[in-house]
Amino acid sequence: MNIPILRGPVILAFLSLWFFSEVVQALTTEEIMQRTRIVNLEASPRWFVPGQPIDFVVTVNYKGGTQDGFDVAVYHEHRLVGLVRDQRFNRGSNTFKVRDRHFKGDPGDYIVQLRFKGKVFTRKSFATSRKCEFTINPQRTR
């Protein structure tokens, strides 16, 4: 019994799959954390007074592929201001909004924390400057 073998089309299909397939490699948890950086915290309005709600925009730079499961938290000293859970980070800049509804005029830093898989892996403090109003001072990070 003579069975014809389709050598040409089979080889062509194999080569095209090999040539056009992209090698995708998952990052480890440690690599994901190393590729994530808190860039900035902006307040709106820029100057704020006690009793006034403040909207914040957190900017995070991520140098990996799309990844889910990040929590972004903002604190004023030890008081939780806002938390956004289970966020997706895309490659490049990512922004998240939180609101401080209870600013009392107390001095102290605003602190941004990032958590992945339940572990806080980075934090950055942003000092406030006080005149007769408060503001975020991006030149004074810790």
C-alpha positions as CSV (number, residue, x, y, z in Angstrom):
1,M,0.0,0.0,0.0
2,N,1.5,3.3,-1.1
3,I,0.5,6.3,1.1
4,P,1.4,9.7,-0.4
5,I,3.3,11.9,2.0
6,L,2.7,15.7,1.7
7,R,6.3,16.7,2.4
8,G,6.2,20.2,0.9
9,P,3.1,21.5,2.6
10,V,3.9,19.8,5.9
11,I,7.5,21.3,6.0
12,L,6.2,24.7,5.0
13,A,3.5,24.7,7.8
14,F,6.1,23.6,10.4
15,L,8.6,26.3,9.3
16,S,6.0,29.0,9.3
17,L,4.8,28.1,12.8
18,W,8.4,28.1,14.0
19,F,9.3,31.3,12.3
20,F,6.2,33.4,13.2
21,S,5.7,32.1,16.7
22,E,6.8,34.5,19.5
23,V,8.5,33.1,22.5
24,V,6.6,34.2,25.5
25,Q,8.2,33.8,28.9
26,A,6.4,34.6,32.1
27,L,8.2,36.8,34.6
28,T,8.8,35.7,38.2
29,T,7.3,37.6,41.0
30,E,10.7,39.0,41.9
31,E,11.2,40.3,38.3
32,I,7.7,41.9,38.2
33,M,8.5,43.7,41.4
34,Q,11.9,44.9,40.1
35,R,10.3,46.3,37.0
36,T,7.8,48.5,38.9
37,R,8.6,52.0,40.0
38,I,6.4,54.7,41.7
39,V,7.0,57.9,39.6
40,N,4.7,60.6,41.0
41,L,1.8,61.7,43.2
42,E,-0.1,64.7,42.1
43,A,-2.8,66.5,44.0
44,S,-5.9,68.3,42.7
45,P,-6.3,71.1,43.7
46,R,-2.6,71.7,43.9
47,W,-3.0,73.7,47.1
48,F,-5.5,72.4,49.7
49,V,-6.8,73.4,53.1
50,P,-8.2,71.4,56.0
51,G,-11.6,70.0,55.4
52,Q,-11.2,70.1,51.7
53,P,-11.4,66.8,49.7
54,I,-8.2,66.1,47.6
55,D,-8.0,64.0,44.5
56,F,-4.7,62.3,43.9
57,V,-3.3,60.7,40.8
58,V,-0.6,58.1,41.4
59,T,1.8,57.4,38.4
60,V,3.6,54.1,38.3
61,N,6.0,53.0,35.6
62,Y,6.1,49.2,34.7
63,K,8.7,47.7,32.4
64,G,7.0,44.3,32.0
65,G,4.1,42.8,30.0
66,T,0.5,43.3,31.1
67,Q,0.1,42.0,34.6
68,D,-2.9,41.9,36.9
69,G,-3.1,41.8,40.7
70,F,-1.5,45.0,42.0
71,D,-2.9,47.0,44.9
72,V,-2.1,50.7,45.0
73,A,-2.5,52.4,48.4
74,V,-2.1,56.0,49.5
75,Y,-1.6,57.0,53.1
76,H,-1.3,60.3,55.0
77,E,1.2,59.2,57.6
78,H,-0.6,56.2,59.1
79,R,-4.1,57.0,57.9
80,L,-5.3,55.2,54.8
81,V,-6.4,57.8,52.2
82,G,-7.4,55.5,49.4
83,L,-6.9,52.0,48.0
84,V,-7.4,50.6,44.5
85,R,-7.3,46.8,44.4
86,D,-6.4,44.2,41.8
87,Q,-5.3,46.7,39.2
88,R,-3.8,45.8,35.8
89,F,-0.4,47.3,35.0
90,N,0.5,47.7,31.3
91,R,3.9,48.4,30.0
92,G,4.9,52.1,30.5
93,S,3.1,54.6,32.6
94,N,-0.1,53.7,34.6
95,T,-2.2,56.1,36.5
96,F,-4.6,55.5,39.4
97,K,-6.9,58.0,41.2
98,V,-7.7,58.1,44.9
99,R,-9.5,60.7,47.0
100,D,-8.6,62.0,50.5
101,R,-12.1,62.9,51.9
102,H,-10.9,63.6,55.4
103,F,-7.8,65.9,55.2
104,K,-7.6,67.5,58.6
105,G,-4.6,69.8,58.1
106,D,-2.2,67.6,59.9
107,P,1.5,67.8,58.8
108,G,3.2,64.8,57.4
109,D,4.0,62.9,54.3
110,Y,1.7,61.2,51.8
111,I,3.0,57.6,51.2
112,V,2.3,55.5,48.1
113,Q,2.6,51.7,48.6
114,L,2.4,49.0,45.9
115,R,1.4,45.5,46.8
116,F,1.6,42.4,44.6
117,K,0.3,39.0,45.7
118,G,-0.3,40.3,49.2
119,K,3.3,41.6,49.7
120,V,4.2,45.3,49.9
121,F,7.2,45.6,47.7
122,T,7.8,49.3,47.3
123,R,6.8,52.5,48.8
124,K,7.6,56.2,48.3
125,S,6.9,59.2,50.5
126,F,5.9,62.6,49.2
127,A,6.4,65.5,51.6
128,T,3.8,68.2,52.1
129,S,4.7,71.8,52.2
130,R,2.8,74.2,54.4
131,K,2.2,77.9,53.9
132,C,-1.3,78.8,54.7
133,E,-2.3,75.9,52.5
134,F,-0.8,72.5,51.9
135,T,0.7,71.1,48.6
136,I,2.6,68.0,47.4
137,N,6.2,68.8,46.8
138,P,7.6,66.4,44.1
139,Q,11.2,67.6,44.7
140,R,11.0,66.3,48.3
141,T,10.7,62.6,48.0
142,R,12.1,60.0,50.4
